[in-house]
Amino acid sequence: MEKILFTGENGEKVEFFVIEEAKLNGTNYLLVTESEDDDEAMAYIMKQVAKNSDKDLTYEFVEDEKEIEAVAGLLEELLDGEVDLVPEEDE
């Protein structure tokens, strides 16, 4: 898995492993996780919101439920059912 480094809003550095990339309606999405080896690790869908230069891209977490469902469906197809993308239930 490719490992990428993100800089958060407060300047903190966070590493994510890219599980899959997808494009939907002209928007680039990443399925990422914090752990390469943990099958139970949380996965997040991020979308590209800006391209600052050839190397710097700006991504944000997808929070809209309908967008998550649409992108998750595409990612599950790309991964041939290897991953079940189930949204976390509110407790």
N, CA, C and O of each residue as an XYZ file, in Angstrom:
364
protein
N       0.842     -1.188      0.000
C       0.000      0.000      0.000
C       0.880      1.242      0.000
O       1.919      1.294      0.659
N       0.444      2.221     -0.743
C       1.157      3.496     -0.757
C       0.857      4.270      0.523
O      -0.292      4.334      0.961
N       1.886      4.852      1.118
C       1.724      5.663      2.316
C       1.868      7.124      1.923
O       2.818      7.498      1.235
N       0.919      7.950      2.363
C       0.983      9.382      2.065
C       0.897     10.173      3.361
O       0.321      9.721      4.350
N       1.475     11.347      3.332
C       1.514     12.215      4.503
C       0.572     13.386      4.291
O       0.668     14.102      3.294
N      -0.331     13.573      5.228
C      -1.266     14.693      5.200
C      -0.879     15.684      6.283
O      -0.365     15.307      7.336
N      -1.129     16.938      6.012
C      -0.951     17.986      7.015
C      -2.336     18.469      7.394
O      -3.084     18.956      6.546
N      -2.680     18.335      8.671
C      -3.993     18.747      9.155
C      -4.118     20.257      9.239
O      -3.159     20.993      9.006
N      -5.313     20.699      9.575
C      -5.595     22.134      9.669
C      -4.691     22.833     10.676
O      -4.355     24.004     10.500
N      -4.295     22.121     11.733
C      -3.455     22.710     12.771
C      -1.969     22.483     12.518
O      -1.141     22.768     13.383
N      -1.628     21.971     11.338
C      -0.240     21.737     10.991
C       0.307     20.390     11.416
O       1.465     20.077     11.137
N      -0.521     19.573     12.099
C      -0.058     18.259     12.520
C       0.057     17.344     11.300
O      -0.723     17.453     10.354
N       1.034     16.448     11.335
C       1.279     15.503     10.244
C       0.605     14.179     10.575
O       0.732     13.667     11.687
N      -0.118     13.625      9.596
C      -0.812     12.357      9.765
C      -0.505     11.483      8.552
O      -0.633     11.919      7.408
N      -0.094     10.235      8.824
C       0.171      9.297      7.741
C      -1.044      8.411      7.518
O      -1.662      7.924      8.464
N      -1.370      8.214      6.248
C      -2.436      7.300      5.864
C      -1.914      6.361      4.787
O      -1.021      6.711      4.016
N      -2.483      5.172      4.748
C      -2.199      4.217      3.693
C      -3.371      4.253      2.719
O      -4.530      4.187      3.127
N      -3.063      4.358      1.436
C      -4.101      4.427      0.411
C      -4.501      3.010      0.023
O      -3.683      2.227     -0.460
N      -5.778      2.696      0.243
C      -6.315      1.392     -0.111
C      -6.742      1.391     -1.575
O      -6.483      0.437     -2.309
N      -7.399      2.471     -1.990
C      -7.916      2.561     -3.362
C      -8.125      4.014     -3.726
O      -8.308      4.866     -2.856
N      -8.096      4.292     -5.023
C      -8.400      5.612     -5.563
C      -9.552      5.462     -6.541
O      -9.675      4.434     -7.207
N     -10.399      6.484     -6.630
C     -11.531      6.443     -7.554
C     -11.859      7.859     -8.007
O     -11.504      8.843     -7.359
N     -12.547      7.926     -9.139
C     -13.004      9.216     -9.655
C     -14.500      9.093     -9.921
O     -14.947      8.164    -10.593
N     -15.264     10.032     -9.391
C     -16.709     10.029     -9.558
C     -17.160     11.446     -9.872
O     -16.882     12.377     -9.116
N     -17.851     11.603    -10.981
C     -18.340     12.912    -11.418
C     -17.232     13.969    -11.444
O     -17.448     15.120    -11.063
N     -16.045     13.561    -11.897
C     -14.932     14.493    -12.028
C     -14.170     14.796    -10.757
O     -13.238     15.600    -10.777
N     -14.544     14.171     -9.647
C     -13.868     14.398     -8.365
C     -13.042     13.172     -8.004
O     -13.517     12.042     -8.119
N     -11.810     13.395     -7.570
C     -10.929     12.307     -7.135
C     -11.173     12.000     -5.668
O     -11.287     12.900     -4.837
N     -11.250     10.696     -5.365
C     -11.462     10.226     -3.996
C     -10.382      9.227     -3.621
O      -9.850      8.519     -4.475
N     -10.064      9.177     -2.335
C      -9.147      8.188     -1.788
C      -9.844      7.430     -0.666
O     -10.572      8.017      0.135
N      -9.617      6.132     -0.617
C     -10.007      5.327      0.533
C      -8.719      5.083      1.302
O      -7.801      4.442      0.791
N      -8.647      5.591      2.528
C      -7.405      5.522      3.306
C      -7.657      4.896      4.669
O      -8.787      4.843      5.153
N      -6.568      4.422      5.276
C      -6.608      3.874      6.616
C      -5.321      4.260      7.338
O      -4.316      4.571      6.701
N      -5.355      4.239      8.659
C      -4.174      4.589      9.446
C      -3.247      3.403      9.660
O      -2.097      3.591     10.057
N      -3.719      2.184      9.408
C      -2.925      0.988      9.659
C      -2.896      0.107      8.417
O      -3.929     -0.161      7.804
N      -1.700     -0.336      8.057
C      -1.551     -1.186      6.881
C      -1.908     -2.639      7.179
O      -2.326     -3.373      6.283
N      -1.744     -3.058      8.434
C      -1.864     -4.472      8.780
C      -3.133     -4.856      9.520
O      -3.472     -6.038      9.563
N      -3.837     -3.914     10.096
C      -4.998     -4.212     10.939
C      -6.259     -4.301     10.078
O      -6.722     -3.294      9.542
N      -6.815     -5.513      9.948
C      -8.022     -5.721      9.142
C      -9.247     -5.019      9.727
O     -10.226     -4.785      9.018
N      -9.195     -4.685     11.010
C     -10.321     -4.028     11.671
C     -10.134     -2.515     11.783
O     -10.933     -1.843     12.435
N      -9.096     -1.976     11.158
C      -8.810     -0.543     11.247
C      -9.898      0.257     10.543
O     -10.521     -0.211      9.591
N     -10.110      1.460     11.028
C     -11.082      2.364     10.410
C     -10.562      2.808      9.050
O      -9.364      3.029      8.869
N     -11.471      2.934      8.110
C     -11.136      3.460      6.786
C     -11.911      4.753      6.598
O     -13.012      4.914      7.125
N     -11.331      5.665      5.849
C     -11.937      6.973      5.618
C     -11.958      7.272      4.127
O     -11.049      6.890      3.390
N     -12.996      7.952      3.699
C     -13.071      8.413      2.316
C     -12.736      9.891      2.318
O     -13.334     10.681      3.049
N     -11.761     10.252      1.479
C     -11.344     11.645      1.369
C     -11.526     12.078     -0.082
O     -11.383     11.272     -1.002
N     -11.843     13.358     -0.279
C     -11.981     13.846     -1.649
C     -11.035     15.011     -1.891
O     -10.756     15.819     -1.005
N     -10.554     15.062     -3.126
C      -9.663     16.149     -3.517
C     -10.496     17.409     -3.732
O     -11.472     17.408     -4.483
N     -10.092     18.474     -3.063
C     -10.842     19.731     -3.184
C     -10.029     20.830     -3.854
O     -10.583     21.859     -4.240
N      -8.704     20.624     -3.999
C      -7.867     21.625     -4.668
C      -6.554     20.997     -5.082
O      -6.096     20.018     -4.493
N      -5.959     21.581     -6.109
C      -4.618     21.194     -6.544
C      -3.763     22.440     -6.451
O      -3.914     23.372     -7.240
N      -2.856     22.449     -5.470
C      -2.051     23.632     -5.201
C      -0.800     23.702     -6.064
O      -0.307     24.792     -6.355
N      -0.282     22.548     -6.476
C       0.889     22.473     -7.351
C       0.935     21.055     -7.901
O       0.012     20.269     -7.688
N       2.009     20.733     -8.608
C       2.116     19.386     -9.162
C       2.170     18.314     -8.082
O       1.739     17.184     -8.310
N       2.701     18.660     -6.896
C       2.845     17.674     -5.827
C       1.876     17.880     -4.675
O       1.577     16.928     -3.954
N       1.380     19.089     -4.483
C       0.510     19.386     -3.341
C      -0.955     19.367     -3.751
O      -1.403     20.158     -4.581
N      -1.681     18.446     -3.146
C      -3.124     18.345     -3.355
C      -3.807     18.573     -2.022
O      -3.244     18.260     -0.973
N      -5.006     19.111     -2.053
C      -5.767     19.313     -0.828
C      -6.939     18.341     -0.812
O      -7.747     18.301     -1.740
N      -7.013     17.557      0.264
C      -8.098     16.590      0.454
C      -8.833     16.925      1.743
O      -8.272     17.517      2.665
N     -10.092     16.535      1.786
C     -10.872     16.653      3.019
C     -11.690     15.391      3.189
O     -11.982     14.690      2.221
N     -12.059     15.106      4.436
C     -12.889     13.941      4.718
C     -14.286     14.173      4.161
O     -14.840     15.267      4.269
N     -14.844     13.131      3.568
C     -16.216     13.199      3.068
C     -17.144     12.993      4.256
O     -17.011     12.016      4.992
N     -18.086     13.915      4.442
C     -18.997     13.832      5.580
C     -20.460     13.712      5.163
O     -21.299     13.296      5.962
N     -20.772     14.073      3.921
C     -22.147     13.997      3.433
C     -22.537     12.528      3.231
O     -21.855     11.798      2.511
N     -23.631     12.098      3.865
C     -24.039     10.698      3.831
C     -24.299     10.180      2.423
O     -23.882      9.073      2.083
N     -24.986     10.972      1.601
C     -25.282     10.532      0.235
C     -24.012     10.400     -0.587
O     -23.882      9.472     -1.386
N     -23.081     11.313     -0.398
C     -21.808     11.241     -1.111
C     -21.013     10.023     -0.648
O     -20.412      9.325     -1.465
N     -21.006      9.767      0.649
C     -20.313      8.589      1.182
C     -20.887      7.318      0.567
O     -20.132      6.447      0.135
N     -22.209      7.201      0.521
C     -22.844      6.004     -0.032
C     -22.476      5.808     -1.494
O     -22.178      4.690     -1.915
N     -22.495      6.888     -2.274
C     -22.178      6.795     -3.702
C     -20.728      6.369     -3.913
O     -20.452      5.466     -4.702
N     -19.812      7.013     -3.214
C     -18.392      6.712     -3.373
C     -18.075      5.331     -2.805
O     -17.292      4.591     -3.400
N     -18.664      4.971     -1.673
C     -18.426      3.656     -1.071
C     -18.867      2.548     -2.026
O     -18.184      1.531     -2.153
N     -19.981      2.736     -2.685
C     -20.452      1.743     -3.656
C     -19.453      1.551     -4.785
O     -19.171      0.420     -5.182
N     -18.917      2.648     -5.304
C     -17.916      2.583     -6.359
C     -16.642      1.899     -5.865
O     -16.087      1.042     -6.552
N     -16.184      2.278     -4.682
C     -14.968      1.689     -4.129
C     -15.131      0.193     -3.875
O     -14.205     -0.580     -4.124
N     -16.293     -0.222     -3.386
C     -16.530     -1.649     -3.150
C     -16.459     -2.423     -4.463
O     -15.930     -3.534     -4.499
N     -16.993     -1.839     -5.551
C     -16.910     -2.483     -6.863
C     -15.456     -2.597     -7.312
O     -15.037     -3.646     -7.800
N     -14.688     -1.524     -7.149
C     -13.284     -1.528     -7.557
C     -12.466     -2.547     -6.771
O     -11.506     -3.117     -7.289
N     -12.848     -2.769     -5.534
C     -12.125     -3.705     -4.669
C     -12.679     -5.127     -4.762
O     -12.254     -6.003     -4.009
N     -13.613     -5.365     -5.670
C     -14.192     -6.696     -5.904
C     -14.694     -7.362     -4.627
O     -14.520     -8.567     -4.446
N     -15.309     -6.592     -3.752
C     -15.884     -7.145     -2.540
C     -14.882     -7.494     -1.455
O     -15.255     -8.079     -0.438
N     -13.588     -7.139     -1.656
C     -12.581     -7.434     -0.644
C     -12.799     -6.640      0.638
O     -12.361     -7.056      1.711
N     -13.472     -5.501      0.530
C     -13.701     -4.620      1.668
C     -15.184     -4.310      1.739
O     -15.816     -4.023      0.723
N     -15.733     -4.369      2.933
C     -17.128     -4.002      3.152
C     -17.143     -2.630      3.806
O     -16.776     -2.484      4.972
N     -17.568     -1.627      3.049
C     -17.564     -0.258      3.566
C     -18.909      0.045      4.206
O     -19.864      0.452      3.544
N     -18.951     -0.163      5.494
C     -20.177      0.061      6.260
C     -19.988      1.295      7.105
O     -19.037      1.367      7.883
N     -20.889      2.293      6.971
C     -20.750      3.480      7.827
C     -20.904      3.131      9.298
O     -21.657      2.228      9.662
N     -20.183      3.858     10.132
C     -20.239      3.650     11.569
C     -21.615      4.088     12.074
O     -22.104      5.163     11.728
N     -22.221      3.246     12.889
C     -23.530      3.553     13.460
C     -23.362      4.496     14.640
O     -22.443      4.334     15.443
N     -24.250      5.483     14.748
C     -24.236      6.372     15.918
C     -24.749      5.592     17.120
O     -25.770      4.908     17.040
N     -24.045      5.698     18.215
C     -24.446      4.957     19.413
C     -25.211      5.840     20.356
O     -25.631      5.389     21.421
